[in-house]
Amino acid sequence: MLTHHYPSASTKWFLEGKAIDLHDARGNLISSHPILCPEYIGPRMGVPTISRWQGEVLDNIIVNTSSVALYPTLRALRHCIDNRTVICLIHEGLGVAEKLNEDVFDDPAFRPTYVLGHLTHKLSRHMGKAMALRNKSSNGVLLLSTSPRAAEEGIDEREDTTGHRSLELAQRRHIMGLLSTSEALHPVGLSWTKFLHRKLPGMIWSAAADTTSVILGCRYDQILEDSHARKLWNGLLDETLHIAASLPEFQAQNQSQDVRPGQGQGHEEKWLAPFLHRRDQFRASLGRRLRRRRTTYSEWISAIRRGDVTPVNFVNGYFVKRAQELGLDHKINSMAISMVKARHQARLRELRSDIPFGYRPYMSDGDRLGGREFEGDDYGGDGGDGGGEDWDFDLDL
């Protein structure tokens, strides 16, 4: 079952053959899967706070959507979600499950079970159609794991802790088993630490590149060309890498290794994720990545132009939260979050005061960036990462 917030989605489904078409990088049709008409879960006419869709308790939900649609979607389905439900979250950042527990599923006894996903497929729309996708990568995978942080929240408040843990394990195995039947997705289950190895590089990229682009209103290639932009980039990168290297998940991994006396800290560091162990090479790789993007600009800028929120709370915000827990410095990331949100609020004021007369496209601002939006991750689950993970740095363990 697919869900949508706009009635036009049902019309597009009908006009485009009632199926989802998947094309390869050259546009050739790979497969076509008939689907039921997407269910409308938006507000009823005249009743903006009540969902029109009524259904049974949902067993499994896969959420791969932007931050702006995430909360309305799950709030609209709230009455169909309880502790029997498994939600697979494929999102640009981390910390989404914890935030959902705070704001949407605030009763620990009825919270759903979470599985976190990281999608490296490089997907985009095909020919501008809503129900047609183009897979630009041949080696994409869907990485799956469970966050111990989300699982631990509220466990002690449940009456049957042991029973609930057993239920959670069974539910997670079930949804992973369902996803494993899809050859196109190439799902891979990982431990939490190994999941972080693959997830954090893209988040570090977004925390520095996308945030700098939004704050200064510049293209990717202009970050390294301008001395002021370069200073902000370096500051964000230094602070974020330090926070990532200090995470307990990686420290616990170091301590679990057999380190012989006399080998010291340098030997332990080799067990860190490759992007943390070879930090200088990773920084150089990020710089080359900026140059490869040439005159493209961040999709976060496009989100701001539309008046949509960016995933900054789950990218930079994740590193800030972990830094606060560890007593580490996070002032540059905190400042960056405030500045991105300020740009968003300023854009909202601009849109509210704008009266379009047809002389220029609605919701296009006065920025003169040139270039074009980077189109690598129209549907990818990795924020700013391009879905296909165009790294020239070895991320494998």
C-alpha positions in Angstrom: 0.0 0.0 0.0 1.3 3.4 -0.9 0.0 6.5 0.8 -0.2 10.1 -0.3 -1.3 13.6 0.9 -2.5 15.0 -2.3 -5.6 13.9 -4.4 -3.6 14.4 -7.6 -1.5 11.3 -6.8 -4.5 9.1 -7.5 -5.1 10.7 -10.8 -1.4 10.2 -11.8 -1.6 6.6 -10.7 -4.6 6.1 -13.1 -3.0 8.0 -16.0 0.3 6.2 -15.7 -1.0 2.7 -15.9 -1.7 1.8 -12.3 1.8 0.5 -11.9 5.3 1.5 -10.8 7.8 1.3 -13.6 11.6 0.8 -13.0 14.1 1.8 -15.7 17.8 1.3 -15.9 20.4 4.1 -16.2 19.7 4.4 -20.0 16.0 4.6 -19.6 15.2 1.0 -20.7 12.3 -0.5 -18.8 13.4 -3.2 -16.4 10.1 -4.1 -14.7 6.6 -2.9 -14.1 4.7 -3.8 -10.9 1.0 -3.2 -10.7 0.0 -1.5 -7.5 -3.3 -0.6 -5.8 -4.4 2.9 -5.9 -2.4 5.0 -3.3 -4.4 5.6 -0.2 -5.1 9.2 0.7 -4.1 9.9 4.3 -4.4 13.7 4.3 -7.0 15.7 6.2 -10.7 15.4 5.5 -12.3 18.3 3.7 -12.9 21.0 6.3 -11.4 19.0 9.1 -7.6 19.6 8.9 -6.6 17.6 11.9 -8.4 14.3 11.2 -7.2 11.7 8.8 -9.7 10.5 6.3 -8.1 7.0 6.0 -9.4 4.4 8.4 -7.9 0.9 8.5 -6.7 -1.9 10.6 -3.4 -2.0 12.6 -0.5 -2.0 10.2 2.0 -4.7 10.6 4.9 -3.2 8.6 5.5 0.4 7.4 8.4 1.5 5.2 9.0 5.3 5.4 11.3 6.8 2.8 10.3 10.4 2.6 11.5 13.9 3.3 11.5 15.4 6.8 8.7 17.7 5.8 6.4 14.7 5.1 7.6 12.3 7.7 5.6 13.6 10.7 2.3 14.3 8.9 2.4 10.8 7.4 2.9 9.0 10.7 0.5 11.2 12.6 -2.2 10.5 10.0 -1.5 6.8 10.6 -1.2 7.0 14.3 -4.4 5.2 15.0 -3.2 2.2 13.0 0.2 1.9 14.7 0.9 0.2 18.0 3.5 -2.2 19.6 2.7 -4.8 16.9 3.9 -2.5 14.2 7.4 -2.3 12.7 8.5 0.9 11.0 11.5 0.8 8.7 12.9 4.3 8.6 15.0 5.2 5.6 16.0 8.8 6.3 18.9 11.2 5.5 20.0 11.4 9.2 19.8 9.7 12.5 17.7 10.3 15.6 14.4 10.2 13.9 13.1 7.2 15.9 13.9 9.0 19.2 12.1 12.1 18.0 9.1 10.1 16.9 8.9 8.5 20.3 8.9 12.0 21.9 6.4 13.7 19.6 4.1 11.0 18.1 4.4 7.7 20.0 4.6 9.1 23.5 3.1 6.1 25.3 6.0 3.5 25.8 3.5 0.6 26.1 2.3 1.1 22.5 5.4 2.3 20.7 6.3 0.6 17.4 9.5 -1.3 16.8 12.0 0.4 14.5 14.4 -0.8 11.9 16.7 1.7 10.4 17.6 1.7 6.7 20.3 3.2 4.6 19.7 3.2 0.8 22.6 3.5 -1.5 20.6 3.0 -4.7 20.7 6.0 -7.0 17.1 6.7 -7.9 15.4 9.5 -9.7 12.2 10.2 -11.5 12.0 9.0 -15.1 10.6 11.4 -17.7 9.0 13.5 -15.0 6.4 10.8 -14.2 5.2 10.2 -10.6 5.1 6.4 -10.9 8.3 5.8 -12.9 11.8 5.5 -11.4 15.2 5.3 -13.0 17.9 3.3 -11.2 21.2 5.0 -12.0 23.3 2.5 -10.0 24.0 -1.1 -10.6 25.5 -2.0 -7.2 23.1 -0.3 -4.7 22.1 -2.0 -1.5 19.6 -1.4 1.3 21.5 -1.6 4.6 19.4 -2.5 7.6 20.0 -2.3 11.4 18.4 -1.6 14.7 19.3 1.3 16.9 20.0 0.3 20.5 19.2 3.9 21.5 15.6 3.8 20.2 15.1 0.3 21.5 16.2 1.1 25.0 13.9 4.2 25.4 10.9 3.4 27.6 11.6 -0.3 27.9 11.6 -0.2 31.7 8.2 1.4 31.7 6.6 -1.6 30.0 5.0 -4.2 32.2 6.3 -7.2 30.3 9.8 -6.3 29.4 11.1 -9.8 28.5 8.0 -10.5 26.4 8.2 -7.3 24.6 11.9 -7.8 23.8 11.1 -11.2 22.3 8.2 -9.7 20.3 10.5 -6.9 19.0 13.1 -9.5 17.9 10.5 -11.5 16.1 9.0 -8.4 14.4 12.5 -7.3 13.2 13.3 -10.7 11.8 10.0 -10.8 10.0 10.3 -7.5 8.2 13.9 -8.2 7.3 12.8 -11.5 5.9 10.2 -9.8 3.8 12.7 -7.3 2.5 15.2 -10.0 1.7 12.8 -11.5 -0.9 13.4 -8.4 -3.1 16.3 -9.0 -5.5 16.2 -5.4 -6.7 16.7 -3.9 -3.2 19.7 -6.1 -2.3 19.0 -5.8 1.5 21.9 -6.4 3.9 21.6 -6.7 7.7 24.3 -5.1 9.7 25.2 -4.6 13.4 24.7 -1.1 14.7 28.4 -0.3 14.7 28.9 -1.4 11.1 25.8 0.4 10.1 27.3 3.6 11.5 30.4 2.9 9.5 28.4 3.2 6.3 25.9 5.9 7.4 28.1 8.5 9.0 30.3 9.4 6.0 27.2 10.8 4.1 26.0 12.6 7.2 29.4 14.2 7.7 29.3 15.3 4.1 25.9 16.9 4.5 26.8 18.4 7.9 29.6 20.3 6.2 28.7 20.7 2.5 24.9 21.1 2.5 24.9 23.2 5.6 27.6 25.6 4.3 25.8 25.8 0.9 22.5 26.9 2.6 24.1 29.3 5.0 26.2 31.1 2.4 23.9 30.5 -0.6 26.6 29.0 -2.7 27.2 26.1 -5.1 29.4 23.2 -4.1 32.4 24.4 -6.1 32.2 27.8 -4.6 32.9 26.4 -1.1 36.5 25.7 -1.8 37.0 28.8 -4.0 35.9 31.4 -1.3 38.1 31.8 1.7 35.2 32.5 4.1 33.2 29.5 2.9 36.3 27.4 3.2 36.8 28.5 6.8 33.3 27.5 7.7 33.6 24.2 5.9 36.9 23.4 7.7 35.4 24.3 11.1 32.3 22.1 10.6 34.4 19.3 9.3 36.9 19.4 12.2 34.2 19.5 14.8 32.0 16.8 13.3 34.9 14.4 12.7 36.0 14.8 16.3 32.5 14.0 17.6 32.2 11.0 15.3 35.6 9.6 16.4 34.5 10.0 20.1 31.3 8.0 19.8 31.1 5.2 22.4 30.1 2.7 19.7 33.6 3.0 18.1 35.3 3.2 21.5 33.6 -0.1 22.6 34.8 -1.7 19.3 38.4 -0.7 20.1 38.2 -2.1 23.6 36.8 -5.4 22.3 39.9 -6.0 20.2 42.9 -7.9 21.4 45.6 -5.2 21.8 48.9 -6.5 23.0 51.0 -4.5 25.5 53.2 -1.9 23.9 51.0 -1.4 20.8 49.3 1.7 22.2 46.7 4.0 20.9 47.9 3.9 17.3 47.1 0.2 17.1 43.6 0.7 18.6 42.8 3.4 16.0 43.1 1.0 13.1 39.8 -0.6 14.4 38.0 2.7 13.9 35.9 3.1 10.7 38.1 3.7 7.7 36.9 7.3 7.3 38.0 8.0 11.0 41.2 6.1 11.0 42.5 7.7 7.8 41.0 11.1 8.5 43.3 13.2 6.3 42.5 11.0 3.3 38.8 11.2 4.0 39.0 15.0 4.2 40.8 15.1 0.8 38.1 12.8 -0.6 35.4 15.2 0.5 37.2 18.0 -1.2 37.4 16.0 -4.4 33.8 15.3 -4.1 33.0 19.0 -3.9 34.9 19.5 -7.1 33.2 16.6 -8.9 29.8 18.2 -8.2 31.1 21.3 -10.1 28.4 23.9 -10.5 25.6 21.9 -8.9 24.1 23.1 -5.7 22.6 21.4 -2.7 19.0 20.1 -2.7 18.7 21.7 0.8 18.8 25.1 -1.1 15.9 23.9 -3.2 14.0 22.9 -0.1 14.5 26.3 1.4 13.3 28.0 -1.8 10.1 25.9 -1.6 9.7 26.8 2.0 10.3 23.2 3.1 12.3 22.2 6.2 15.7 20.6 5.7 16.9 17.5 7.6 19.4 19.6 9.5 17.9 18.5 12.9 18.8 14.9 12.1 22.2 15.6 10.5 24.0 18.3 12.4 21.4 17.9 15.1 22.4 14.3 15.6 26.1 15.2 16.1 25.1 18.0 18.5 23.0 15.7 20.6 25.8 13.1 20.8 28.4 15.8 21.6 26.1 17.0 24.5 26.0 13.5 25.9 29.8 13.2 25.7 30.6 16.7 27.0 32.2 17.7 23.7 32.4 21.0 21.9 29.6 21.5 19.4 29.3 25.3 19.0 30.0 25.4 15.2 27.3 22.7 14.5 24.9 24.4 16.8 25.5 27.8 15.2 25.0 26.2 11.7 21.7 24.7 12.8 20.4 28.1 13.9 21.6 29.8 10.7 19.9 27.1 8.5 16.7 27.5 10.4 17.0 31.3 10.1 17.3 31.0 6.3 14.2 28.9 6.3 12.2 31.3 8.4 13.3 34.2 6.2 12.2 32.4 3.1 8.8 31.6 4.7 8.3 35.3 5.4 9.3 36.1 1.8 6.8 33.6 0.4 4.0 34.8 2.6 4.5 38.4 1.4 4.9 37.4 -2.3 1.9 38.1 -4.6 2.6 36.1 -7.8 1.3 37.9 -11.0 2.6 35.3 -13.4 5.7 37.3 -14.3 8.0 34.7 -12.7 7.6 31.2 -11.3 6.0 31.0 -7.9 8.4 30.2 -5.1 11.6 31.1 -7.1 13.7 33.5 -5.1 16.2 36.1 -6.1 19.4 34.0 -5.6 21.7 33.9 -8.6 23.5 30.7 -8.0 23.8 29.5 -11.6 24.3 25.8 -12.2 21.6 23.4 -11.2 20.4 21.3 -8.3 22.4 18.1 -7.7 20.0 15.4 -8.8 21.7 12.3 -7.4 19.3 11.6 -4.6 15.8 12.3 -5.7 14.7 9.1 -3.9 17.9 8.1 -2.2 17.8 7.6 1.6 21.1 9.2 2.3 21.0 12.9 2.8 23.1 14.8 0.3 24.9 11.5 -0.5 23.6 11.0 -3.9 22.1 7.6 -3.2 24.9 6.0 -5.3 27.6 7.0 -2.8 30.1 8.5 -5.3 33.0 8.1 -2.9 36.6 7.7 -4.1 37.4 6.6 -0.6 37.0 3.0 0.6 34.1 2.8 3.1 34.2 -1.0 3.4 35.2 -2.6 6.7 
